[in-house]
Amino acid sequence: MNFNFNFHTMLETLGFTATFLFLPPLIVGVIRKTKARFQNRIGAPLLQPYYDLFKLLSKSETISKHTSWIFRSTAAVNLSMLIILAYLAPWTSFRPFAMSSDLFLVIYLLALTRFFTVLSALDAGSAFGGFGASREVTLALLVEPSVILCLASLGSISQSSDLAFVFSFKNIELLNQPGLWFISGCGLFLASLVELSRMPADDPTTHLELTMVHEAMILENSAANLALVEYAHFLKILILLGISSQCLLHAVPYFWHTTELIRASASIGCIILMAVSIAVIESVAVKLRWTKLPEFIAYSVAMSIFCVFIALGKNLN
Amino acid sequence: MKLERLEMPLDELHDKLARTLTKNSNKRLGLFTSIDGGQLVTLLLDPKDGTAELLISPLELERNKYRSLTPHLAQFHWFERALFDFFGIVPDGHPRFKHLLLHEEYEADFFPLRKIALPENFENVLPRRYEFLEVKGEGVYELPVGPIHAGVIEPGHFRFSCFGETIVNLEIRLGWVHRGVEKRLTEVPWQKAHFVAEAAASDTACANAFAHAIAIESILGVTVSERAQYLRSIALELERLAMHIIDVGGIGTDIGLLGISSAMGRLRGKALGLADLISGSRFLRGFISPGGVRPVSERNLSEIKAGVISLRKDLAPVIQILSENQMATERMKDIGKLSRSLAHEFGMVGILARACGIEYDSRLSFKQGKFPELAPSIVTELGGDILARTRVRIGEIATTLDTIEKLVDGCPHGEEKMVLPEKLPANATGLGIVEAFRGELIHLIFTDEAGNISRYSIKDPSFQNWTAISIAIRENLIADFPLCNKSMALSYSGNDL
């Protein structure tokens, strides 16, 4: 690891941190606004998620007396892990300092946040938390292989499991692989829909406890605790959408030969475009029946298997 | 409508019901109750002839019980429980005998509608404590939902026994909005009773007021003017239109098609606007009363017709988007299936009976305003699932729009309201049957020697249909329950009264 502490890096780091702290609620705002427009509504202001978070922060908290320290600490643990992930994972082309980020570290940090969310859902002992957790774990089990295979096939071509190196626009081995980048980008995007509890896997706007996946797990959270949980979830949206949008940007040769600034703004733009496409999908698709979900996840898994074939073909040559 | 009143001893009642309520008979059970606790009252309907039969079976006072009808005729199971709650009459041998509507807070010997004294040796066989059916076995867990729900809906408690994601049994406990409507209706002067009657279920205000008016008019033996009959039918159809639109939109909400639900919400507002034009109230409150309706201007009627035409145009694309969405169709198909034979056995009515192929629409059988003369044809489906119920609703939106247009065109000039006598005749019986948007709604009125209402019984369509949810959701996924519930769209307050 190479830390070069000069004033310039400091500024860049501050800018980077401010970006990933500020962006997540905006992304959610974009999704909600687009969905509202699809329903012929004006919708809440773009910045409404921020207002909601501040409102939650000023409320007084109710905690079930059946909970243990796990329930109380989960939100903070998850948020800190996601902040680490925001520094590690290649969700944008722009990174202030060169830190290596191992593929498996990133994936298992994500899994660890899920582990804690599930634990805290079980901790409160309510039936809804229980089946929310069981559903979440079932979905994760199905989706995880696809995420790993998509990223691993990129890694195997570049002969490195360091995601910072794979997603650096510098790896010559990957320059002429637009197909691979594109398929893995799509595969990751579909997997993210499930990971992020968006439609068609889960309906984030529903108030029906019996159908929820993610929402059922956080029913017991309130006030500042809920604000942290929500914010961590928003941050997860940013990171996962960021990784798949980076895949798609790498598929376009133009971005390999352009300036840092254009790349960075294209990264942010692409994330926002993805947020819009989530909103479009959620407006035209219905929430699938629970037993039909594996069929949907199969699309993502199929794409990841294509990625593996491409990588195998390349490596055998 | 012809109402035949027969005295029938208890022993004969069992035989008679066993013979008449079979699969092949034309007759169906209307309602089952008592007048003051000293007798059983069974209302049998014949939709084919449009006649009704009222069987009155006196009870022996010392015994205060009778052999339960439920073991052989399943559709009596809630009627008998309600009968015990209100009158303290014990159905001997009821397989799942417990309280239906009255909760723990009531006194043990409190039977609100009973007027004759309880027998001296009466012992309440049923404690106030409510015991849910317990499903045992490894891996089976219970999930209590409600009575307060996440959405702004009425209260009802659902006790799921689940095995993983599958529902093994669902028990529904209602009664949280029991307000004593039936008792109140016997206490207010009969001229003002329609205000109470239409509040029995406020989303069915028009149908309740309509059934009340028919029942009172049948006691008085009067017929309202032709114009009033047309206007009543228009109001009834406007209520059906608005509620069907929002119920289809509700399906959109629950499967995640928010565009459909917000469009339907807007269009329902338009339909309510038409209701406002005819009655001055978006929910048709106070429009229909015994003797006629409130005056309506010709201009408003022609505006309603124009509104119906534009509503038909606005609804078409939204309904098309919903019915052409392959994912939506797949989502609704084969979920929450209700078999035709069970629907028949439990005496289901309305949308969900028609969605299993049962051709019963009381608009075609019993006189209510301009029906059955101008009644639309029945919309039925065979699937019995959520898709079938949604399709029946969509089909009825179309027939209702046509019917309103036809009614407005045919509406003659004349008096809207007639003057009624001061007093109701003594010892009379009045019956009003109306096809509310949920199904057959019955109001049955008895008067005493002084000509006051001594017993007022309301049978909301939801009363029979609540059981359908428990049946339809069995062996389904728990995540499908809200959608299944929505597709039936039953009333809590109409049931609890």
Chai-1 contact restraints between the chains, C-beta under 6 A:
chainA,res_idxA,chainB,res_idxB,connection_type,confidence,min_distance_angstrom,max_distance_angstrom,comment,restraint_id
A,F38,B,G259,contact,1.0,0.0,6.0,A-B,restraint_1
A,Q39,B,L258,contact,1.0,0.0,6.0,A-B,restraint_2
A,Q39,B,G259,contact,1.0,0.0,6.0,A-B,restraint_3
A,Q39,B,S262,contact,1.0,0.0,6.0,A-B,restraint_4
A,A127,B,L143,contact,1.0,0.0,6.0,A-B,restraint_5
A,M199,B,G256,contact,1.0,0.0,6.0,A-B,restraint_6
A,D203,B,G256,contact,1.0,0.0,6.0,A-B,restraint_7
A,H207,B,A150,contact,1.0,0.0,6.0,A-B,restraint_8
A,H207,B,G151,contact,1.0,0.0,6.0,A-B,restraint_9
A,L208,B,P482,contact,1.0,0.0,6.0,A-B,restraint_10
A,L210,B,I478,contact,1.0,0.0,6.0,A-B,restraint_11
A,L210,B,A479,contact,1.0,0.0,6.0,A-B,restraint_12
A,L210,B,F481,contact,1.0,0.0,6.0,A-B,restraint_13
A,L210,B,P482,contact,1.0,0.0,6.0,A-B,restraint_14
A,T211,B,A479,contact,1.0,0.0,6.0,A-B,restraint_15
A,T211,B,P482,contact,1.0,0.0,6.0,A-B,restraint_16
A,S283,B,G259,contact,1.0,0.0,6.0,A-B,restraint_17
A,A285,B,M327,contact,1.0,0.0,6.0,A-B,restraint_18
A,V286,B,I255,contact,1.0,0.0,6.0,A-B,restraint_19
A,V286,B,G256,contact,1.0,0.0,6.0,A-B,restraint_20
A,V286,B,L257,contact,1.0,0.0,6.0,A-B,restraint_21
A,V286,B,M327,contact,1.0,0.0,6.0,A-B,restraint_22
A,V286,B,A328,contact,1.0,0.0,6.0,A-B,restraint_23
A,V286,B,R331,contact,1.0,0.0,6.0,A-B,restraint_24
A,K287,B,I255,contact,1.0,0.0,6.0,A-B,restraint_25
A,K287,B,G256,contact,1.0,0.0,6.0,A-B,restraint_26
A,R289,B,R331,contact,1.0,0.0,6.0,A-B,restraint_27
A,W290,B,L477,contact,1.0,0.0,6.0,A-B,restraint_28
A,W290,B,A479,contact,1.0,0.0,6.0,A-B,restraint_29
